[in-house]
Amino acid sequence: MIDQKFVLQLCHDYTFPFLDVARQYSSLFKGTDYKIITVYLVGDRNDDVIQQTDSDDVIFLEYPQKSLRGLKRDPIKQLKKICSQYDFEFAIGHRYQATYILRNIKNLPVIGINHSFGKFKRFTRRWFVNHHKKNLYLLGVSNAIRDEMRASLPGFPQNQIQTLYNRINVKQVVARQVNSAEARKHLGIAADKYVFANVGRLHPDKDQKTLINAFAKVASELTDTILVILGQGRLEDELKAQVEQLQLEERVFFLGVVPHAINYYRAFNSFVLSSDKEPFGMVLLEAIIAEVPVIATNAGGAKEVISNSQYLFNVGDEKKLMELMRNVYLQDKPSLKLIQQQNLQWLEQNFTDNAVQRAFWSLPFFKHIHSGQ
């Protein structure tokens, strides 16, 4: 009789986007000999979360957020107890906190997933991972994050820092997306307008200021264009004041937080990501699936998501962004269709569950985890 093999997945909570992140990693083990047990540190037990996590078992520790400060002795104790119930072959921890907790469990190989930049700026974190580098492996959700981690951790074995992309369930997203007319009706967008769109927090990292300035230059020439921005954040008043100063109140619209915004991407004619540091660029995948042309900054992980570098611009380059927006507007339909098909093919090759599952089991350090070396 073959002994059952188990994998532990530890998540801080199931708030957006980490519920889907947990699902993504659960999918890596479909069709394998492993069963995956997902543990959430924060958050009440929730049957919908259990279903969406799609693991073999889901455990809610239900810690208050404040209790996870400091050395986290109690969560470590709880995880040790769970590990005594299952013979875990290895564990996956999302973000530094989960990695820290798991690495305090003796003889448990750990894969730490890093979803954003700057996580190893602190000396204490660099010391900890270097001190616990045996059986510790770090993954970035883009090559950009991987490279930053390698630069921040020169003493850490570089081959133990790799990339594993985020991914998207294409069939599920397509099934949820409504047609252009219905999407525009839902968002309150006129049928006869050409729509440039941006989705994200109103935050300096997203640099909507540059986008609005570039659109101001486009708007005077392309009179049927509008810009819609979905999201909220601390820069809302400042950005609205910028729009007012540019006299674009009738051309730029802030739609706030739109529940299930991914369902309405077909309302857009093109999608613009203006972020100065984008860890990955999931919104680009969502737009590509909706067959919307995309423009993005040549920064962070965004450039890895787009197959055609022709539609990338440097952070803050209003002139280049204006040119790209104009080019997409004027591009003939066959050329746009070709670009969309290329982006979709690139997505299928790199950012689906099946593609990333293959990449995961091919990671250079996985054989060491599997063999227990």
C-alpha positions in Angstrom: 0.0 0.0 0.0 1.3 3.4 -1.0 1.5 6.0 1.8 -0.6 9.1 1.1 1.5 12.2 0.4 0.4 15.6 1.8 1.3 19.2 1.1 0.5 22.1 3.4 -0.5 25.5 2.0 -0.5 28.4 4.5 -2.2 31.7 3.7 -2.6 34.8 5.9 -6.3 35.2 4.9 -8.7 34.8 2.1 -9.2 38.5 1.1 -8.8 39.5 -2.5 -6.7 38.3 -4.3 -5.4 35.6 -2.0 -8.5 33.3 -2.2 -7.8 32.8 -5.9 -4.1 32.5 -5.1 -4.9 29.6 -2.8 -7.0 28.1 -5.6 -4.2 28.5 -8.1 -1.8 26.6 -5.9 -4.3 23.9 -5.1 -4.7 23.3 -8.8 -1.0 22.4 -9.1 -1.7 19.1 -7.4 -4.7 18.0 -9.5 -4.0 14.7 -11.0 -1.0 14.0 -8.8 -0.5 11.7 -5.8 -0.6 14.6 -3.4 -3.4 15.9 -1.3 -3.2 19.6 -0.4 -4.3 21.0 3.0 -4.9 24.7 3.1 -4.7 26.7 6.3 -5.9 30.3 6.7 -4.5 32.1 9.7 -7.1 35.0 9.7 -10.8 34.8 8.8 -13.8 32.9 10.1 -14.8 29.5 8.7 -16.7 30.1 5.5 -18.2 27.4 3.3 -17.9 29.5 0.1 -14.2 29.9 0.8 -13.8 26.1 1.3 -15.4 25.5 -2.1 -13.4 28.2 -3.9 -10.1 27.2 -2.3 -10.6 23.7 -4.0 -8.2 21.9 -1.6 -8.6 18.5 -0.1 -9.1 20.0 3.3 -9.3 23.6 4.5 -8.5 24.7 8.1 -9.4 28.1 9.6 -7.3 29.1 12.6 -9.4 32.3 13.0 -6.7 34.4 14.6 -7.4 38.1 15.2 -5.0 40.2 13.0 -3.3 41.8 16.0 -2.4 38.4 17.5 0.0 37.7 14.5 2.4 40.5 15.5 5.8 39.7 17.0 7.3 36.2 17.2 4.0 34.4 16.4 4.6 31.6 18.9 0.9 30.5 19.1 0.5 30.1 15.3 3.8 28.2 15.1 2.5 25.9 17.9 -0.8 25.4 16.0 1.0 24.6 12.8 3.2 22.1 14.5 0.1 20.4 15.9 -1.3 20.2 12.3 2.0 18.8 11.1 1.8 16.1 13.7 -1.5 15.0 12.1 -0.3 14.9 8.5 3.1 13.7 7.2 3.7 16.7 5.0 6.3 16.3 2.3 6.7 20.1 2.0 4.8 23.3 2.6 3.9 26.4 0.6 3.7 29.8 2.4 2.2 32.9 0.8 4.0 36.1 1.8 6.8 36.5 4.3 4.7 36.0 7.4 3.6 32.5 6.4 7.1 31.6 5.3 8.5 32.7 8.6 5.9 30.6 10.5 6.5 27.5 8.4 10.3 27.7 8.6 10.1 27.5 12.3 8.8 23.9 12.0 11.8 21.6 12.1 12.6 19.5 9.0 9.7 20.8 6.9 10.9 22.0 3.5 9.2 25.3 2.6 8.5 27.1 -0.6 7.9 30.8 0.1 5.8 32.7 -2.5 6.5 36.4 -2.8 3.8 38.5 -4.5 5.2 42.0 -4.3 8.4 44.0 -4.3 10.6 45.1 -1.3 9.9 42.2 1.0 13.5 41.7 1.9 14.5 45.3 2.6 14.5 44.7 6.3 17.7 43.3 7.7 15.8 41.0 10.1 14.1 39.3 7.2 17.3 38.9 5.2 19.0 37.5 8.3 16.2 35.0 8.9 16.0 33.5 5.4 19.8 33.3 5.1 19.9 31.6 8.5 17.2 29.1 7.4 18.2 28.6 3.8 18.5 24.9 4.0 15.2 23.5 2.7 13.9 27.0 2.0 13.0 27.9 -1.5 11.7 31.3 -2.7 9.4 31.9 -5.7 8.5 35.3 -7.2 5.3 35.7 -9.2 7.4 37.3 -12.0 11.0 37.4 -13.1 11.1 41.0 -11.9 10.3 39.9 -8.3 12.7 37.0 -8.6 15.5 39.3 -9.8 14.9 41.7 -7.0 15.0 38.9 -4.4 18.3 37.6 -5.8 19.8 41.1 -5.6 18.5 41.6 -2.0 19.8 38.1 -0.9 23.2 37.7 -2.5 24.2 35.2 0.2 21.2 33.0 -0.5 21.6 30.2 -3.1 20.5 31.8 -6.2 19.2 28.6 -7.7 16.8 28.4 -4.8 15.1 31.7 -5.9 13.0 31.1 -9.0 9.8 32.3 -10.8 6.4 30.8 -10.8 3.8 32.9 -12.6 0.4 33.7 -11.4 -2.3 32.2 -13.6 -5.9 32.5 -14.7 -8.7 30.1 -15.4 -9.6 31.1 -19.0 -12.8 29.1 -19.3 -14.1 30.4 -16.0 -13.4 34.0 -16.9 -14.8 33.8 -20.4 -18.0 32.3 -19.0 -18.4 35.2 -16.6 -17.7 38.1 -19.1 -20.7 39.7 -20.6 -20.9 41.2 -24.1 -19.9 44.8 -24.9 -23.4 46.2 -25.0 -24.5 44.6 -21.7 -21.2 45.6 -20.0 -21.5 49.2 -21.1 -25.1 49.4 -19.9 -24.0 48.0 -16.5 -21.1 50.6 -16.2 -23.1 53.5 -17.6 -20.9 54.0 -20.7 -22.3 55.4 -23.9 -22.4 52.9 -26.8 -20.8 55.4 -29.3 -17.7 56.1 -27.3 -14.2 54.7 -27.7 -13.1 53.7 -24.2 -9.6 53.7 -22.7 -9.8 51.9 -19.4 -7.7 51.5 -16.3 -8.4 49.2 -13.3 -6.6 49.6 -10.0 -6.2 51.4 -6.7 -5.9 55.2 -6.9 -2.5 55.1 -5.5 1.0 56.5 -6.5 2.1 53.0 -7.5 -0.5 52.9 -10.2 0.4 56.3 -11.6 -3.0 57.3 -13.0 -1.6 60.9 -13.1 0.5 60.1 -16.1 -2.4 58.3 -17.8 -4.7 61.3 -17.3 -2.1 63.7 -18.7 -1.5 61.4 -21.7 -5.2 61.1 -22.3 -5.5 64.9 -22.2 -3.2 65.1 -25.2 -5.2 62.3 -27.1 -8.6 63.7 -26.3 -8.2 67.0 -28.2 -7.6 65.0 -31.4 -9.7 61.9 -30.9 -13.0 63.5 -29.9 -15.1 60.4 -29.4 -12.7 58.9 -26.8 -13.2 58.7 -23.0 -11.2 57.4 -20.1 -12.8 55.3 -17.4 -10.9 54.4 -14.2 -12.2 51.6 -11.9 -11.0 51.6 -8.4 -10.7 53.8 -5.3 -7.9 55.0 -3.1 -6.2 57.9 -1.3 -5.4 59.8 -4.5 -9.1 60.1 -5.6 -9.5 63.8 -4.7 -6.1 64.7 -6.2 -6.8 62.9 -9.5 -10.3 64.4 -9.8 -8.7 67.8 -9.2 -6.3 67.1 -12.0 -9.1 66.2 -14.4 -11.0 69.4 -13.5 -7.9 71.5 -14.1 -7.5 69.9 -17.5 -11.2 70.5 -18.2 -11.9 66.8 -18.9 -14.8 66.3 -16.5 -16.9 65.1 -19.5 -14.2 62.8 -20.8 -12.7 61.1 -17.7 -14.9 59.1 -15.4 -14.1 57.6 -12.0 -16.4 54.5 -11.6 -15.1 53.5 -8.1 -15.0 49.9 -7.0 -17.1 47.8 -9.4 -18.0 44.4 -7.9 -16.8 41.6 -10.2 -15.2 44.1 -12.6 -13.6 41.4 -14.6 -17.1 40.5 -16.0 -17.3 43.9 -17.8 -14.0 44.2 -19.6 -15.6 43.9 -23.0 -17.0 47.4 -22.4 -13.5 48.7 -23.2 -11.8 49.4 -26.5 -8.4 49.3 -25.0 -6.8 48.8 -21.6 -3.9 50.9 -20.2 -1.8 49.9 -17.2 0.3 52.8 -16.0 1.8 51.4 -12.8 5.4 52.2 -11.9 5.9 48.9 -10.1 3.6 46.1 -11.1 4.5 42.8 -9.4 2.8 40.8 -12.1 -0.2 42.4 -13.9 -3.2 40.1 -13.5 -5.5 42.8 -14.9 -3.6 42.5 -18.2 -4.5 38.8 -18.3 -8.1 39.7 -17.6 -8.1 42.2 -20.5 -6.4 39.8 -22.9 -9.0 37.2 -22.2 -11.7 39.8 -23.1 -9.8 40.4 -26.4 -9.1 44.0 -25.4 -5.8 45.5 -26.7 -3.4 46.3 -23.9 -0.8 49.0 -23.3 1.5 48.8 -20.2 4.5 50.2 -18.6 7.9 48.5 -19.3 8.2 48.0 -15.5 7.9 45.1 -13.0 6.2 42.0 -14.2 3.8 43.7 -16.6 6.2 43.5 -19.5 6.3 39.7 -19.0 2.6 39.4 -19.6 2.4 41.1 -23.0 3.8 39.2 -26.0 4.4 42.4 -28.1 6.9 44.9 -26.6 5.6 47.4 -29.2 2.9 48.4 -26.7 5.1 49.1 -23.7 6.3 52.5 -22.5 8.7 53.7 -19.8 7.2 54.8 -16.5 6.0 58.4 -16.5 6.6 58.8 -20.3 3.4 60.8 -21.2 4.5 61.4 -24.7 5.1 57.7 -25.5 1.9 56.7 -23.8 -0.1 59.3 -25.8 1.5 57.9 -29.0 0.5 54.3 -28.1 -3.0 55.3 -27.2 -3.3 57.1 -30.5 -1.8 54.1 -32.4 -4.2 51.6 -30.9 -7.2 53.9 -31.7 -6.1 54.2 -35.3 -4.9 50.6 -35.8 -6.9 48.6 -38.4 -9.0 45.7 -37.1 -7.0 42.9 -38.8 -3.7 44.1 -37.2 -5.4 44.5 -33.8 -6.9 41.0 -34.1 -3.4 39.6 -34.8 -2.0 41.3 -31.7 -4.9 40.0 -29.6 -4.3 36.4 -30.9 -0.6 36.7 -30.1 -1.4 37.8 -26.5 -3.8 35.0 -26.1 -1.3 32.4 -27.3 1.3 33.8 -24.9 -1.2 33.6 -22.1 -2.0 30.0 -22.9 1.6 29.1 -23.0 2.6 30.8 -19.7 -0.3 31.8 -17.5 -2.9 29.0 -17.3 -3.2 26.4 -14.6 -1.9 23.7 -16.9 1.1 25.8 -18.1 2.1 26.7 -14.6 1.6 23.2 -13.2 4.1 22.0 -15.8 6.5 24.7 -14.8 6.1 24.0 -11.1 7.0 20.3 -11.3 10.0 21.3 -13.5 11.5 23.8 -11.0 15.2 23.0 -10.5 14.9 22.6 -6.7 11.7 20.5 -6.7 13.6 17.2 -7.0 15.4 18.1 -3.8 12.1 18.6 -1.9 10.7 15.4 -3.4 13.7 13.3 -2.4 14.1 15.0 1.0 17.7 16.0 0.3 
